[in-house]
Amino acid sequence: MIELDIVKDDDMEMLLKDISNLYGYDFTQYSKASLKRRLNRICMLDKFASFAELRYRLTHDGAYLSRFIEEITVNVTEMFRDPQFYATLRQHILPVLGTYPFIRIWVAGCSTGEEAYSLAILLKEANLFDKTLIYATDINPNVLEKASKGIFPLNQMKQYSRNYILSAGKRDFSSYYVSMYDVVKFHSNLSSRMVFSTHNLVSDSSFNEFQLILCRNVLIYFDKDLQNKVFKLFDDSLQPLGFLALGAKETLRFSNVEHRYKQWNEDRIWKKIS
């Protein structure tokens, strides 16, 4: 597919300021290369012939904002993505969390919820589910609505089941959902310990104290200054000796809070030591 190049660098800066001033969403510290690709993509998808058309639509049609955010934010996820990471959670991290009387977990940038449901299954199998709350947050209210329903395409279950088995899963993966034509619905008891809420990592503050925070493959779309800002937010939200899990291409190294953490292993899990 040939990508258009309608939105130029100066146009992008102008548009981001408009969005911040009008709606309070600040994308100015997102990776410029990624943003530009996505802005040009939305122009192609929604058939804008010029940057002026896109800008006019955004500044004059508040209802279009949710559509814009859905396209501009990256919602690529899957259940038990990187199975070795989940095996590490299962074998090493959850036993530590199990020593607490109550467990609070934050899945930041949860998208359509696959990671939150993966965690719920791990907690069920570790007999920790009933004393845990999973806070699943995202900037995009549309994906949160999808996440809360626990409905996913049937054609993805083969891959999800394979991931689950590789993560040292203990049961028949299909026992966690029911099939309905071309979709599946995960059992509602899995979401009974989940709280879905909008949260903007750029502008919102800490809202609880957690023993485990997962934010995987979100920070790669932020520039260095914004990454440091989000790391400070996570540090404020994580209790001492808690764990922070990042994506494969993300790291606390060279951040402003690195001295407060020790890397658990190569799976990008960090333990707060001070």
VMD Tcl script that draws the C-alpha trace (Angstrom):
set ca {
  {0.00 0.00 0.00}
  {1.41 3.39 -0.99}
  {1.41 5.85 1.92}
  {0.46 9.46 1.33}
  {2.60 12.34 2.54}
  {-0.07 14.96 3.14}
  {0.98 16.02 6.65}
  {4.31 17.85 6.83}
  {6.35 18.47 9.98}
  {5.12 22.06 10.45}
  {1.52 20.95 9.86}
  {1.87 18.27 12.50}
  {3.10 20.69 15.16}
  {0.18 23.02 14.40}
  {-2.35 20.20 14.62}
  {-0.97 18.84 17.90}
  {-1.24 22.30 19.48}
  {-4.84 22.56 18.28}
  {-5.71 19.21 19.85}
  {-4.01 20.12 23.12}
  {-5.72 23.52 23.35}
  {-9.17 22.31 22.32}
  {-9.39 18.89 23.95}
  {-6.58 18.62 26.48}
  {-4.84 15.69 24.77}
  {-1.10 16.31 24.54}
  {0.65 14.31 21.82}
  {3.53 16.77 21.40}
  {6.08 14.44 23.02}
  {5.12 11.34 21.06}
  {7.67 10.02 18.57}
  {7.45 12.40 15.62}
  {8.19 9.74 13.00}
  {5.43 7.45 14.31}
  {2.94 10.30 14.61}
  {3.59 11.51 11.09}
  {3.02 8.02 9.66}
  {-0.25 7.71 11.54}
  {-1.49 11.17 10.56}
  {-0.83 10.43 6.92}
  {-2.53 7.07 7.32}
  {-5.69 8.61 8.77}
  {-5.78 11.07 5.86}
  {-5.72 8.11 3.49}
  {-8.31 6.07 5.41}
  {-10.74 8.96 5.82}
  {-10.08 10.35 2.35}
  {-8.78 13.80 3.32}
  {-7.28 15.39 0.23}
  {-5.26 17.91 2.24}
  {-3.99 18.70 5.70}
  {-6.46 21.60 5.87}
  {-9.38 19.15 5.59}
  {-8.07 17.03 8.44}
  {-7.46 20.07 10.63}
  {-10.89 21.53 9.91}
  {-12.62 18.26 10.75}
  {-10.77 17.90 14.04}
  {-11.23 21.48 15.18}
  {-14.92 21.72 14.22}
  {-16.23 18.22 14.94}
  {-15.66 17.10 18.53}
  {-17.27 13.73 17.79}
  {-14.46 12.96 15.34}
  {-11.89 13.13 18.15}
  {-12.55 9.56 19.35}
  {-12.02 8.26 15.82}
  {-8.80 10.27 15.58}
  {-7.45 8.99 18.92}
  {-8.23 5.41 17.95}
  {-6.09 5.76 14.83}
  {-3.32 7.87 16.32}
  {-2.71 5.59 19.32}
  {-1.24 2.14 18.73}
  {-3.57 -0.71 19.70}
  {-1.53 -3.77 18.79}
  {-1.71 -6.51 21.41}
  {-2.39 -10.20 21.92}
  {-2.95 -12.60 24.79}
  {0.18 -14.02 26.41}
  {2.33 -11.99 24.03}
  {5.98 -12.96 24.59}
  {5.16 -16.23 26.42}
  {8.49 -16.33 28.25}
  {7.57 -13.05 29.95}
  {4.36 -14.60 31.25}
  {6.22 -17.74 32.30}
  {8.51 -15.50 34.38}
  {5.50 -13.81 35.96}
  {3.97 -17.20 36.69}
  {7.08 -18.84 38.14}
  {8.88 -15.97 39.89}
  {6.83 -12.80 40.33}
  {3.38 -14.08 41.35}
  {4.79 -16.20 44.22}
  {6.31 -13.00 45.64}
  {3.07 -11.06 45.19}
  {1.23 -13.92 46.86}
  {2.89 -13.00 50.17}
  {0.86 -9.76 50.27}
  {-2.61 -9.75 51.88}
  {-4.00 -7.85 48.88}
  {-2.52 -7.34 45.40}
  {-3.01 -4.33 43.14}
  {-1.85 -4.52 39.52}
  {-1.91 -1.72 36.95}
  {-1.99 -2.52 33.23}
  {-1.19 0.88 31.71}
  {-2.06 1.30 28.04}
  {-4.18 -1.85 28.13}
  {-5.71 -1.34 24.65}
  {-8.47 -3.90 24.02}
  {-7.66 -5.84 27.18}
  {-5.81 -8.96 26.06}
  {-3.03 -8.41 28.60}
  {-5.46 -7.86 31.46}
  {-7.28 -11.12 30.66}
  {-3.95 -12.94 30.38}
  {-3.05 -11.73 33.87}
  {-6.44 -12.77 35.23}
  {-5.85 -16.31 33.94}
  {-2.39 -16.42 35.53}
  {-3.83 -15.24 38.83}
  {-6.62 -17.82 38.66}
  {-4.12 -20.61 38.16}
  {-1.93 -19.29 41.00}
  {-4.96 -19.11 43.35}
  {-4.39 -15.37 43.80}
  {-7.28 -14.04 41.76}
  {-9.73 -13.41 44.60}
  {-7.34 -11.13 46.48}
  {-6.26 -9.09 43.45}
  {-7.56 -6.01 41.68}
  {-6.38 -5.35 38.11}
  {-6.63 -1.72 37.02}
  {-6.70 -1.63 33.21}
  {-6.32 1.88 31.79}
  {-5.97 3.48 28.39}
  {-6.26 6.94 26.85}
  {-8.83 5.63 24.37}
  {-12.36 5.07 25.77}
  {-13.39 3.05 22.70}
  {-10.83 0.31 23.26}
  {-11.70 0.22 26.97}
  {-15.32 -0.47 26.08}
  {-14.19 -3.40 23.94}
  {-11.90 -4.63 26.73}
  {-14.67 -4.61 29.31}
  {-16.78 -6.95 27.15}
  {-14.07 -9.62 26.89}
  {-15.02 -10.46 23.30}
  {-12.26 -11.31 20.82}
  {-12.12 -12.76 17.28}
  {-12.31 -16.54 17.11}
  {-9.56 -16.68 14.49}
  {-7.05 -15.34 17.05}
  {-7.60 -18.15 19.55}
  {-5.19 -20.58 17.87}
  {-2.30 -18.13 18.37}
  {-3.47 -17.19 21.86}
  {-3.70 -20.85 22.85}
  {-0.19 -21.47 21.53}
  {1.11 -18.51 23.53}
  {-0.68 -19.75 26.64}
  {0.86 -23.22 26.36}
  {4.34 -21.72 25.88}
  {3.79 -19.61 29.00}
  {3.45 -22.86 31.01}
  {-0.35 -22.75 31.02}
  {-1.93 -25.49 33.12}
  {-5.37 -26.00 31.59}
  {-7.24 -26.28 28.33}
  {-7.22 -22.66 27.12}
  {-10.69 -23.03 25.59}
  {-12.12 -23.61 29.09}
  {-11.81 -19.86 29.71}
  {-14.24 -18.75 26.99}
  {-17.31 -19.70 25.01}
  {-17.47 -19.53 21.21}
  {-20.19 -17.54 19.48}
  {-20.02 -17.75 15.68}
  {-16.87 -15.82 14.67}
  {-16.03 -14.45 18.15}
  {-15.38 -15.78 21.63}
  {-16.44 -14.33 24.96}
  {-14.23 -14.86 27.98}
  {-16.05 -15.86 31.14}
  {-17.32 -12.82 33.04}
  {-15.70 -14.00 36.28}
  {-12.31 -13.15 34.73}
  {-13.28 -9.47 34.55}
  {-14.90 -9.44 37.98}
  {-11.61 -8.27 39.52}
  {-10.84 -5.71 36.81}
  {-11.40 -1.95 36.89}
  {-11.40 -0.33 33.43}
  {-10.78 3.40 33.35}
  {-9.47 6.11 31.03}
  {-6.07 7.42 32.05}
  {-3.68 9.64 30.13}
  {-0.05 8.79 30.88}
  {0.98 12.21 29.60}
  {-1.18 14.40 31.81}
  {-2.86 12.33 34.56}
  {-1.35 11.66 37.97}
  {-0.85 8.59 40.13}
  {-4.11 7.15 41.46}
  {-3.08 4.21 43.66}
  {-0.13 2.22 45.00}
  {0.64 -1.01 43.15}
  {2.81 -4.09 43.62}
  {3.04 -4.70 39.86}
  {2.77 -2.30 36.92}
  {2.77 -3.48 33.31}
  {3.30 -0.99 30.50}
  {4.60 -2.96 27.55}
  {5.25 -1.58 24.07}
  {3.73 1.82 24.83}
  {6.78 3.90 25.70}
  {8.50 3.16 22.38}
  {6.12 5.74 20.87}
  {7.22 8.48 23.32}
  {10.28 10.69 23.10}
  {12.94 10.58 25.83}
  {11.55 13.45 27.92}
  {8.07 11.96 27.95}
  {9.45 8.54 28.83}
  {11.15 10.06 31.88}
  {7.89 11.76 32.86}
  {6.01 8.45 32.66}
  {8.75 6.62 34.57}
  {8.34 9.19 37.36}
  {4.58 8.51 37.33}
  {5.19 4.77 37.61}
  {7.74 5.30 40.38}
  {5.19 7.37 42.32}
  {2.64 4.57 41.81}
  {4.80 1.56 42.70}
  {5.37 0.53 46.28}
  {8.89 -0.37 47.47}
  {9.94 -3.85 46.31}
  {7.23 -3.75 43.65}
  {7.78 -4.76 40.02}
  {7.64 -2.77 36.78}
  {7.33 -4.69 33.50}
  {8.26 -3.02 30.20}
  {8.31 -4.12 26.56}
  {11.22 -5.83 24.84}
  {12.51 -2.57 23.33}
  {11.95 -0.47 26.45}
  {14.30 0.05 29.38}
  {14.80 2.01 32.58}
  {18.49 2.35 31.75}
  {19.60 5.99 31.43}
  {16.27 7.17 32.89}
  {15.93 9.53 35.85}
  {14.77 6.70 38.15}
  {17.19 3.97 37.10}
  {19.08 4.18 40.41}
  {15.94 3.15 42.29}
  {15.55 -0.15 40.41}
  {17.32 -3.41 39.76}
  {16.66 -5.37 36.58}
  {15.10 -8.71 37.48}
  {16.09 -10.52 34.29}
  {16.27 -10.17 30.53}
  {12.46 -10.10 30.34}
  {12.42 -6.37 31.08}
  {11.10 -6.76 34.62}
  {12.49 -4.26 37.13}
  {12.28 -4.39 40.92}
  {12.03 -1.19 42.95}
  {14.75 -1.32 45.57}
  {14.46 2.16 47.14}
}
mol new
graphics top color blue
foreach p $ca { graphics top sphere $p radius 0.5 }
foreach p [lrange $ca 0 end-1] q [lrange $ca 1 end] { graphics top cylinder $p $q radius 0.2 }
display resetview
